[in-house]
Amino acid sequence: MKVNARSIRDKKSPAHIAIILDGNGRWAVEKGLPRTAGHEHGSKAVRTAVYGCHDRGISALTLYAFSAANWSRPKGEIETLMRLCAEFAENEIDELVRRDVQVTCIGDIDELPRRTRKATEALVEATKGCKGMKLALALSYGGRQDMVSAIRQIAIRARAGLVIPEEVNEASIRSFLSTGNLPDPDLVIRTGGERRLSDFLLFECAYAELFFTETLWPDFTLETLDEAMAAFSRRQRRFGKTGPQVSAEAG
């Protein structure tokens, strides 16, 4: 389904899009190729998503590039993924700076191989002064792991007498998550046909709209992005209220 990008921008648009990049391996297997070939082709879709969101005026984009659970994959596949992450950081730095995109990382980047970690840190440093779209790369990330880390930090502060239990609320927990400088996602897109979050932004996605597509990640195009944004524009976001209440507030 091809959707006109201009019509998307004229309607209600998500401020923050989060994408679960799924289907690289299956794409390769279907074509009789090694799984690593799927990741190679999938790296092109990353650029499509990043610059497509930027061109459409999206304020923030989070990409679930490598989960904490992905460390259990075959060594060769991990090495390919880490190399591609490093190459993205190294090769796109100038274009991201030119587009005024601020890059951050969420997840345990200390677990990354040296080249990937250094390239990612250099990208974050080079773009820290950018004021345009925020791009968050989820690397060695797990939503439960992130919540455990936040709770531990709060517990340490409580033990030191810097916070009392009554002061702990959603906002304080949010501030200790690695996503603390990002708004909650409005729209989560998952490619590959699976219909689950897979430990992605569990706290932050409480009210996100979910869009699942059979499209495998290497086949992700601007048309896929526009289709997801069009679906989002047709949905009524209630946040616990009734449909008539939301309609009345919208005037």
C-alpha positions in Angstrom: 0.0 0.0 0.0 1.6 3.3 -1.1 0.7 6.3 1.0 1.4 9.9 0.0 4.0 11.3 2.5 2.5 14.8 2.2 -0.9 13.6 3.4 0.8 12.0 6.4 2.3 15.3 7.5 -1.0 17.0 7.1 -2.6 14.7 9.7 -1.9 13.7 13.2 1.7 12.4 13.3 3.7 10.6 16.0 6.4 12.6 17.8 8.4 9.6 18.7 8.6 6.4 16.6 10.3 3.3 17.9 11.1 0.4 15.6 11.8 -3.3 16.3 14.1 -4.4 13.4 13.0 -8.0 12.8 13.3 -10.4 9.9 16.9 -10.1 8.6 17.6 -13.8 9.1 14.4 -15.0 7.6 14.9 -12.7 4.6 18.2 -14.3 4.0 17.0 -17.9 4.5 14.2 -17.3 2.0 16.7 -16.3 -0.6 19.1 -19.2 0.2 21.7 -16.9 1.7 23.5 -17.0 5.0 21.8 -15.1 7.8 24.6 -12.5 7.8 23.5 -11.4 4.3 20.2 -10.4 5.8 21.9 -8.2 8.3 24.0 -6.6 5.5 20.9 -5.8 3.5 19.1 -4.7 6.7 21.7 -2.0 7.3 20.4 -0.2 4.2 16.9 -0.2 5.7 18.3 1.5 8.8 19.3 4.5 6.7 15.9 4.5 5.1 14.2 4.6 8.4 16.5 7.3 10.0 16.4 9.7 7.1 12.8 9.0 6.2 11.7 9.9 9.8 13.9 13.0 9.7 12.4 14.1 6.4 8.9 13.6 7.8 9.6 15.8 10.8 9.6 13.1 13.4 11.1 14.5 16.7 12.5 11.2 18.0 13.3 7.8 16.6 14.5 4.7 18.6 15.9 1.7 16.8 16.0 -1.7 18.5 19.2 -2.7 16.8 20.6 -5.3 19.2 18.9 -6.7 22.3 20.6 -8.0 25.5 19.2 -11.4 24.5 20.9 -11.3 21.1 24.3 -12.1 22.7 23.2 -15.8 22.7 23.2 -15.8 18.8 26.0 -17.5 16.8 29.4 -15.8 17.1 29.6 -15.0 13.4 26.2 -13.4 13.4 27.1 -11.2 16.4 30.3 -10.1 14.8 28.5 -9.1 11.6 25.9 -7.1 13.6 28.6 -5.4 15.7 30.6 -4.5 12.5 27.5 -3.1 10.8 26.7 -1.0 13.9 30.3 0.4 13.9 30.1 1.1 10.2 26.8 3.0 10.6 28.4 5.2 13.3 31.5 5.8 11.2 30.0 6.3 7.8 26.9 8.4 8.8 28.4 10.8 11.2 28.8 13.6 8.8 25.3 13.3 7.4 23.7 13.1 10.8 25.6 16.2 11.9 24.5 18.0 8.7 20.9 17.1 9.4 21.3 18.2 13.0 20.4 14.8 14.4 21.3 14.2 18.0 22.3 10.5 18.6 22.1 8.8 22.0 22.5 5.2 23.0 20.4 3.1 25.4 21.6 -0.2 26.7 24.8 -1.6 28.2 27.3 -0.2 25.6 30.2 -1.4 27.8 29.3 -4.9 26.6 30.0 -3.9 23.0 33.3 -4.8 21.2 35.9 -2.0 21.3 35.4 -0.8 17.7 31.6 -0.7 18.0 31.7 1.0 21.4 34.3 3.6 20.3 32.5 4.4 17.0 29.2 4.8 18.9 30.7 7.0 21.6 32.3 9.2 18.9 29.0 9.6 17.1 27.2 10.5 20.3 29.9 13.0 21.1 29.9 14.6 17.6 26.1 15.1 17.7 25.5 16.1 21.3 25.1 19.7 20.3 22.5 19.0 17.5 19.0 20.3 18.1 17.0 18.4 15.5 15.6 14.9 15.6 16.8 12.6 18.4 18.0 9.2 17.3 18.4 6.6 20.0 20.2 3.4 19.2 19.2 0.5 21.4 22.4 -1.7 21.7 22.7 -4.5 24.1 19.4 -3.2 25.5 16.7 -4.9 27.5 13.6 -3.2 29.0 13.6 -5.4 32.1 17.4 -4.9 32.6 16.9 -1.1 32.3 14.1 -1.1 34.9 16.3 -3.2 37.3 19.1 -0.7 36.8 16.8 2.3 37.6 15.4 0.6 40.7 18.9 -0.2 41.9 19.9 3.5 41.5 16.8 4.6 43.5 17.6 2.0 46.2 21.2 3.3 46.5 19.8 6.9 46.9 17.3 5.7 49.5 20.0 3.9 51.5 21.9 7.1 51.5 18.9 9.0 52.8 18.6 11.1 49.6 15.1 9.9 48.8 12.1 8.5 50.8 9.7 5.8 49.5 6.9 8.3 49.3 8.9 10.3 46.8 9.2 7.5 44.3 6.8 7.8 41.5 6.5 7.3 37.7 8.5 10.5 37.0 11.4 9.6 39.3 11.6 6.0 37.9 11.5 7.5 34.4 14.4 9.8 35.2 16.7 6.8 36.0 15.9 4.9 32.9 18.4 5.1 30.0 15.5 6.7 28.0 15.1 9.5 30.5 15.9 12.2 28.0 13.3 10.9 25.4 9.6 11.3 25.3 7.5 8.0 25.5 7.0 6.4 22.0 3.8 7.3 20.3 4.1 4.6 17.7 6.0 1.2 17.8 6.6 -0.5 14.4 7.7 -4.1 14.3 8.7 -5.7 11.0 8.8 -9.4 10.3 5.3 -10.4 11.2 5.9 -11.2 14.9 3.4 -9.5 17.4 5.3 -8.9 20.6 7.6 -6.3 22.2 10.5 -8.6 23.0 11.6 -6.7 26.0 11.6 -3.4 24.2 10.8 -0.1 26.1 8.4 -2.0 28.4 7.8 1.0 30.8 7.8 3.6 28.1 5.4 1.8 25.7 2.4 1.7 28.1 0.3 3.9 25.8 2.1 3.5 22.5 0.2 2.5 19.4 1.5 -0.7 17.9 1.9 -1.4 14.2 2.9 -4.9 13.0 3.8 -5.6 9.4 4.7 -8.8 7.6 7.5 -6.8 5.8 10.9 -8.2 6.7 13.4 -5.6 7.8 15.6 -5.6 4.7 12.5 -4.9 2.6 11.5 -1.9 4.8 10.9 1.2 2.6 9.5 4.7 2.9 6.1 3.2 1.8 6.2 0.9 4.9 7.0 3.9 7.1 4.2 5.9 5.6 1.7 3.1 5.9 2.5 2.9 9.6 2.2 6.6 10.1 -1.2 6.6 8.2 -2.5 3.8 10.5 -1.4 5.9 13.5 -3.2 9.0 12.2 -6.5 7.0 12.0 -6.3 5.8 15.6 -7.9 7.6 18.6 -5.6 7.8 21.5 -7.7 7.7 24.7 -5.2 7.3 27.6 -8.0 5.8 29.8 -10.7 8.2 28.7 -13.8 7.3 26.6 -14.0 8.0 22.9 -16.7 10.8 23.3 -14.5 12.5 25.9 -11.5 12.5 23.6 -13.6 13.8 20.7 -15.1 16.6 22.9 -11.7 17.7 24.0 -10.5 17.8 20.4 -13.2 20.2 19.7 
